[in-house]
């Protein structure tokens, strides 16, 4: 029996838990969250999945409730960024863990990134970050069309959560480009700092730009009002892709086909579906598609540093941490 731990049973954590009911192997699952209500909701969401359940699932308000002799094949750390470091350190120092999957954005303090990397290396733990566009079939399969080329990547839409989604888009650019070497430009962002739906966190609107060393560029625009759906465009001199995720459609035009447009269906899988695939891959000893922790750290920090500099330049409040999740 394989053993899984989920730390953080909120919106994302509960979806990871749902996914475990469809994993091919029988699991022993520990769900940890300090809030009883979160554990209750997570259990309800798990129980609603219609499948004969062979897993053993238990719910805990603290890691200390779990036998320290337990070895976790996989731990999923799905807390918000402001509290993620402490349970990660407790987990690594008190249990044997083979693989950790972190939710993003990773941490709010810059020093936490290197400290956790050192801890992971000391304990020989393989770690990934859940930037999951790489796992989605179409976004994965187009890599051959863009690697070793200079391309443009644009996203535009209304109120889609610019900061929380930027890491996904930049990570996907990095994946297609085989590079983590980029700089971000925040000068076209709107100066109003918006309170996030999650209390204590903030969001931004406007336009953020990135440029990779080879000249590949990204432009990401989020309008503060309206209901324009987010549309992704990726293009170079040989191919142009328009991804309309809300419609489940992708339009593709290629030079080899005289730039005629082809429309195909493309449905975005839920996290409760992706985690099933992810856990199955890891438990089979396969390399999953997610970025390794160290790679993702290199993608996180240029983005977060530039956003922190921006909010401190336009806000009366000055932050000594990344106020995002």
Secondary structure, DSSP 8 states (H G I E B T S, - for coil): -EEEEEE--SHHHHHHHHHHTT-SS-EEEEEE-S-HHHHHHHHHHHHTS-S----EEEEES-GGGS-TT-EEEEEEE-S-GGGHHHHHHHHHHHSEEEEEEE-SS--SSHHHHHHHHHHHHHTT-EEEE--GGGGSHHHHHTHHHHTTS--EEEEEEESS-HHHHHHHHHHHHHHHHT---EEEE-TTB-S--EE-SSTT-EE--EEEEEEETTS-EEEEEEESSS----EEEEE-SSEEEEEEGGGTEEEEEEGGGTT-EEEEE-----HHHHHHHHHHHHHTT---SSEEHHHHHHHHHHHHHHHHHHHHHH-SS--SS----
